[in-house]
Every structure is written in structure tokens, then in C-alpha cells.
Amino acid sequence: MASFRDLLFQTKREVEEISTEEAEALFGDWTFLDVREADEFQQGSIPTSVFIPRGNLEIQIEAKIPDRKTPIVIYCAGGVRSAFAARTLAELGYEKVVSMLGGFNRWKDEGRSWAVPKTLDQEQRNRYQRHLLLPEVGDAGQQKLLESKVLLLGAGGLGSPAALYLAAAGVGNLGIIDMDVVDASNLQRQILHNMDRIGDRKVDSAKKTLTLLNPDVVVTTYDQRLGADNILDIIDGYDVIVDGTDNFPTRYLLNDAALKKKIPVVHGSIFRFEGQATVFDPYVGPCYRCFVPEPPPAELAPSCAEAGVLGVLPGIIGSIQAMEAIKILLGLGTSLSGRLLAYDALEETFRTFKMRRDPSCSTCSIDPADIVIAEYDDLCMPHATQPPVLG
């Protein structure tokens, strides 16, 4: 019967091992994989390393390093676990894998570059446990969410579910702009608020709800009108904007400012029993002006206050907006950029329509520096909702 020493000796004969000096020469060109345990990783790691504990290697490696041609330097504390990990990856078909002799301990002792990574504390690990189980998210993805900034335009029907799910997911910085107060008629769909908050400023009510839901989240409120004089300053620094507005002037204004700042916008709109969602990714997909070059006549775009809306509808569309925002932040999947998702609640159907950039678009076809930020109240009805669903 083979002993551990026998297994280690046999493994080291089968894998390629390199010195810390040789490994340092590969830094930047090769992917460094840390297979130590979480408590070891938290005390220090080689910068930019992919972290997968040895016990989870077979489960997580394909999600974190999907390309089997990726050259990989594996390290542990001293070079034992990394040798076994190298053999495992070779068996899984990874073509160029080496184990670093002496591991992180030798690397650190020799004065080579290392850093203490940002890690989740135990309370956060418990809160986001279901995210951490997803290889596509994991510790690095959750940390990225905590460092991300998302601006929500509106704390109403669409902004409510979007804000709740973004806060629950651990998006660490949420901005909310709304200059309205909570009214009893809002409570049929605006689930950020409650009866005790009637008469309160919506942004204040939203902040109370979100910070009670997740104390990790910093909520910045903007109790003011969004206009040409302040929009560039307000949106500056945000990674994604979730658009829950209900009027054309603000949508055109946001489109122009987001193009200028190159910030993706997750758009949503609702009307009676129908909803739409898409992503306007600056200079990648179409912008809002490619989608709606001119506002439709007022009689074709009555507001929800005039035509009504089923209360649960914004919950569906707002949740889709939250999902798209998280996908953008984490670089997951395929966004709705270039596609319009249309939902019909009465038929319970989703349909997707392709949208293309307009090469002659008045905004996204010109240099961002040439985009003029201006008010559009005189060109559009101030309370119009989205145009009719395509198709």
C-alpha cells in the first residue's frame, strides 16, 4: 500500500516544477492559481492570483479558467498541494501547468511582490453564501459587487424592486435620485415604501429600507430634479445606471449624458400590462435615440397615471433591470444590449427583438466631446411613458 510520501514522490515525477525566480519571470503572462485555504489566502497572496481552495479545484476550475490552453503557475504554502493540483489539471486537459517550488512562503521570504487581498468577513460570507457557491461569482465577484456603484433614476415602481435586489446582492454603493414624496397611491407597486412613510421624501424612505436590508450598502440620495445643469456631475463615477424614469425629456437627457461619460444604462418601461427592458451600452450597441429618434405624439403615449398599470408588473421588469446591472458589473453572460425584451403579462409571454445602432444617429454617431447636454422639456410631453411595444 502506497504512503503519502510515495504518492507525493510519484506526483512530483509527473508534473513540472519551477523555482520562485522562474515563476516571477512568468508573472503577467501566465495565470497564477492559489490553491491554499481561505484563511491562508486572507493573510496574503501573489497579486492578481485566481483563488480556488484545493478541495474545490475540480468543481470550480472550469468556471474560473475555462480555456485549457491558459498557461498556469500553481502555488500553495510550500509546494505540496500545488503539485497534486498540477497533476489534477493535467488530467482535466489543461495543457501548460507548472507547480511553484517552495510555494507562497518561499516567495514571500525572498521579498517578492505580495499583498493582503480584500476579503469578506465571516458575517459577509454567511450573507452572500449562495453567491459564493457560484463559481461565476465567488469571493472575487462578491468583492467586486461590494466595490461597485449603481445609480437608480427613480425610487418608484421600477426603482423599488431594482434597488431591493441590488442591495440584497451586495452592490456596495447605490445612488438614488427622486424628488417626489411617498403617496398612498404609490404603495400598490412601489415596494420600497410603506404606510408609515406617507409624506416622507422618497429618497429618504428608500434609504431607510435599503440600509435595514443590508448594512453593507452605502446609499447616496439626490432629492433634486435631474437636469442639464447637474446630470454630468451626478452620474460621474457610477459603473451602471438603472433607468426607472417615466418621461421622454429625462430619457433623452440621460442618453446624451451617459454617452458622454460612457456609462451603460439599463432601461426599463411599463404600461398597463406590458413592459420592456434593454441595455444601452455606449458605442457598443444602440443608444436610446437609435431606439426612439423622436418622441411619439402625446395621444400615443399616455402616462401610467392616466392609463394605469398592474402593480406587480414593475416588479418583474425592475427585477430584470437588477439582473442586467449585476451581469454588467460581473461581466456575466450576454446583456440585453442590442436586444429589446418585451413582456406581456396577460399572455404571460416574453419576446425579444433585435435593435441595431443607427449609423446616422444624432448622438451616438458623433464624438462624445461634441454631444451637447441640453433640456428637452419643450420637445416632449413631461409625463409620457414608453412607446408602444414593438411587433
MOVEN-V878628 format. One record per residue. N is the residue number from 1. RES is the residue in one letter. PHI is phi as a letter, one per 30 degrees, with the letter a starting at -180 (999 if undefined). D_LAST is the distance of its C-alpha to the last C-alpha in Angstrom with 1 decimal. Layout:
N/RES/PHI/D_LAST, N/RES/PHI/D_LAST
This chain:
1/M/999/70.5, 2/A/d/68.9, 3/S/c/69.2, 4/F/e/66.6, 5/R/d/68.7, 6/D/d/68.6, 7/L/d/64.8, 8/L/d/64.5, 9/F/d/67.0, 10/Q/d/65.1, 11/T/d/61.7, 12/K/d/63.1, 13/R/d/64.4, 14/E/c/60.9, 15/V/c/58.9, 16/E/c/59.3, 17/E/c/60.6, 18/I/b/60.9, 19/S/d/62.7, 20/T/d/61.3, 21/E/d/62.3, 22/E/d/60.4, 23/A/d/57.4, 24/E/d/57.4, 25/A/d/57.3, 26/L/c/54.1, 27/F/d/52.4, 28/G/j/49.2, 29/D/c/48.8, 30/W/c/48.9, 31/T/d/47.1, 32/F/c/49.6, 33/L/c/49.1, 34/D/c/51.0, 35/V/c/51.8, 36/R/d/54.1, 37/E/d/53.5, 38/A/d/51.6, 39/D/d/54.8, 40/E/d/56.1, 41/F/d/52.9, 42/Q/d/52.9, 43/Q/d/56.4, 44/G/l/55.4, 45/S/a/53.5, 46/I/d/53.1, 47/P/e/50.4, 48/T/i/46.9, 49/S/d/47.9, 50/V/d/45.4, 51/F/c/46.9, 52/I/b/46.9, 53/P/e/49.9, 54/R/e/51.7, 55/G/d/51.0, 56/N/c/47.2, 57/L/e/47.3, 58/E/d/46.2, 59/I/d/43.3, 60/Q/c/41.9, 61/I/d/42.8, 62/E/d/39.9, 63/A/d/37.4, 64/K/d/39.5, 65/I/b/40.7, 66/P/d/38.4, 67/D/d/39.8, 68/R/d/43.0, 69/K/c/44.3, 70/T/d/44.5, 71/P/d/48.2, 72/I/b/49.3, 73/V/c/52.4, 74/I/c/53.0, 75/Y/b/55.4, 76/C/b/56.7, 77/A/d/59.8, 78/G/b/62.4, 79/G/j/61.0, 80/V/d/61.3, 81/R/d/57.8, 82/S/d/56.3, 83/A/d/58.3, 84/F/d/57.0, 85/A/d/53.4, 86/A/d/53.8, 87/R/d/54.9, 88/T/d/52.0, 89/L/d/49.5, 90/A/d/51.3, 91/E/d/50.9, 92/L/d/47.2, 93/G/j/47.0, 94/Y/d/47.1, 95/E/d/48.9, 96/K/b/50.7, 97/V/b/52.0, 98/V/b/55.2, 99/S/c/57.0, 100/M/c/58.7, 101/L/d/62.4, 102/G/i/63.6, 103/G/i/60.1, 104/F/d/59.1, 105/N/e/62.6, 106/R/d/64.1, 107/W/e/61.3, 108/K/d/61.9, 109/D/d/65.7, 110/E/d/65.7, 111/G/i/63.9, 112/R/d/60.7, 113/S/d/57.4, 114/W/a/56.0, 115/A/a/54.3, 116/V/d/53.7, 117/P/d/49.9, 118/K/d/47.9, 119/T/b/47.7, 120/L/d/46.5, 121/D/d/49.3, 122/Q/d/49.9, 123/E/d/48.1, 124/Q/d/44.9, 125/R/d/45.3, 126/N/d/45.3, 127/R/d/42.4, 128/Y/c/40.1, 129/Q/e/41.5, 130/R/d/38.3, 131/H/d/36.9, 132/L/d/40.1, 133/L/d/39.8, 134/L/d/36.6, 135/P/e/37.9, 136/E/d/34.8, 137/V/c/35.8, 138/G/i/39.6, 139/D/d/42.1, 140/A/d/40.9, 141/G/d/37.3, 142/Q/d/38.4, 143/Q/d/40.8, 144/K/d/38.0, 145/L/d/35.9, 146/L/d/39.1, 147/E/c/39.5, 148/S/d/35.9, 149/K/b/34.8, 150/V/b/31.4, 151/L/c/30.7, 152/L/c/28.6, 153/L/c/27.5, 154/G/j/27.9, 155/A/c/29.8, 156/G/c/27.5, 157/G/d/24.8, 158/L/d/23.1, 159/G/d/26.4, 160/S/d/28.4, 161/P/d/27.0, 162/A/d/26.4, 163/A/d/30.0, 164/L/d/31.5, 165/Y/d/30.2, 166/L/d/31.0, 167/A/d/34.5, 168/A/d/35.0, 169/A/d/34.1, 170/G/j/36.8, 171/V/d/35.0, 172/G/d/38.3, 173/N/b/37.4, 174/L/c/34.8, 175/G/c/34.5, 176/I/b/33.0, 177/I/c/32.6, 178/D/a/32.4, 179/M/c/34.7, 180/D/c/34.1, 181/V/c/36.3, 182/V/d/35.6, 183/D/b/35.1, 184/A/e/35.3, 185/S/d/31.8, 186/N/d/30.5, 187/L/d/31.8, 188/Q/d/29.2, 189/R/b/26.9, 190/Q/c/28.8, 191/I/d/30.9, 192/L/d/32.9, 193/H/c/35.0, 194/N/b/37.3, 195/M/e/39.6, 196/D/d/42.4, 197/R/c/40.3, 198/I/e/39.5, 199/G/j/40.5, 200/D/d/40.6, 201/R/d/38.7, 202/K/d/35.4, 203/V/d/36.3, 204/D/d/39.6, 205/S/d/38.3, 206/A/d/35.8, 207/K/d/38.6, 208/K/d/40.8, 209/T/d/38.2, 210/L/d/37.3, 211/T/d/41.0, 212/L/d/42.0, 213/L/d/39.4, 214/N/b/40.4, 215/P/d/43.4, 216/D/d/42.5, 217/V/d/39.8, 218/V/c/40.8, 219/V/c/38.7, 220/T/c/38.8, 221/T/c/37.9, 222/Y/b/36.9, 223/D/c/37.5, 224/Q/a/36.6, 225/R/d/34.1, 226/L/d/32.1, 227/G/b/32.8, 228/A/d/33.5, 229/D/d/37.1, 230/N/b/36.6, 231/I/d/33.2, 232/L/d/34.6, 233/D/d/37.5, 234/I/d/35.6, 235/I/d/33.0, 236/D/d/35.7, 237/G/j/36.6, 238/Y/d/33.6, 239/D/d/31.9, 240/V/b/28.4, 241/I/c/26.9, 242/V/c/24.7, 243/D/c/22.8, 244/G/c/22.8, 245/T/d/23.0, 246/D/b/21.3, 247/N/b/21.8, 248/F/d/20.9, 249/P/e/24.5, 250/T/d/25.1, 251/R/d/21.9, 252/Y/d/22.9, 253/L/d/26.5, 254/L/d/25.7, 255/N/e/23.7, 256/D/d/26.6, 257/A/d/29.2, 258/A/d/27.6, 259/L/d/27.3, 260/K/d/31.0, 261/K/c/32.1, 262/K/h/29.8, 263/I/c/28.6, 264/P/d/25.3, 265/V/c/23.1, 266/V/c/21.2, 267/H/c/18.6, 268/G/b/17.4, 269/S/a/16.0, 270/I/b/16.0, 271/F/a/15.5, 272/R/h/16.9, 273/F/c/15.5, 274/E/b/12.6, 275/G/b/13.2, 276/Q/b/12.3, 277/A/b/14.7, 278/T/a/15.5, 279/V/b/18.7, 280/F/c/19.9, 281/D/c/22.8, 282/P/e/24.9, 283/Y/i/25.4, 284/V/c/23.9, 285/G/c/20.2, 286/P/d/18.2, 287/C/c/19.4, 288/Y/d/17.9, 289/R/d/18.7, 290/C/d/16.8, 291/F/d/13.7, 292/V/b/14.7, 293/P/d/17.5, 294/E/b/18.3, 295/P/d/18.0, 296/P/d/16.2, 297/P/e/18.6, 298/A/e/20.2, 299/E/d/19.3, 300/L/c/15.5, 301/A/b/16.3, 302/P/d/19.1, 303/S/d/20.7, 304/C/d/21.0, 305/A/d/24.6, 306/E/c/23.5, 307/A/c/20.6, 308/G/i/21.8, 309/V/a/20.4, 310/L/d/21.3, 311/G/e/24.1, 312/V/d/23.2, 313/L/e/19.6, 314/P/d/20.9, 315/G/d/23.2, 316/I/d/20.4, 317/I/d/18.5, 318/G/d/21.9, 319/S/d/23.2, 320/I/d/20.5, 321/Q/d/21.5, 322/A/d/25.1, 323/M/d/24.4, 324/E/d/22.8, 325/A/d/25.7, 326/I/d/28.3, 327/K/d/26.8, 328/I/d/27.1, 329/L/d/30.6, 330/L/c/31.8, 331/G/i/30.0, 332/L/c/28.5, 333/G/h/25.8, 334/T/c/22.6, 335/S/d/21.0, 336/L/d/17.4, 337/S/e/18.3, 338/G/i/15.8, 339/R/b/13.2, 340/L/c/10.9, 341/L/c/11.4, 342/A/c/9.4, 343/Y/c/11.7, 344/D/c/11.9, 345/A/d/15.6, 346/L/d/16.0, 347/E/d/14.5, 348/E/h/15.9, 349/T/b/13.1, 350/F/c/12.0, 351/R/b/9.2, 352/T/c/9.8, 353/F/c/8.2, 354/K/d/11.1, 355/M/b/12.3, 356/R/b/15.5, 357/R/d/18.4, 358/D/d/19.0, 359/P/d/22.5, 360/S/c/23.3, 361/C/e/22.0, 362/S/d/24.5, 363/T/c/25.3, 364/C/d/24.7, 365/S/c/26.0, 366/I/c/29.4, 367/D/d/32.2, 368/P/e/31.9, 369/A/d/35.3, 370/D/c/34.1, 371/I/d/31.3, 372/V/c/32.5, 373/I/d/31.9, 374/A/b/31.7, 375/E/d/30.8, 376/Y/b/27.7, 377/D/d/28.5, 378/D/d/29.4, 379/L/c/26.1, 380/C/b/23.7, 381/M/d/23.9, 382/P/d/25.6, 383/H/b/23.8, 384/A/d/20.1, 385/T/c/17.6, 386/Q/d/14.2, 387/P/d/11.7, 388/P/e/8.9, 389/V/e/6.5, 390/L/d/3.8, 391/G/i/0.0
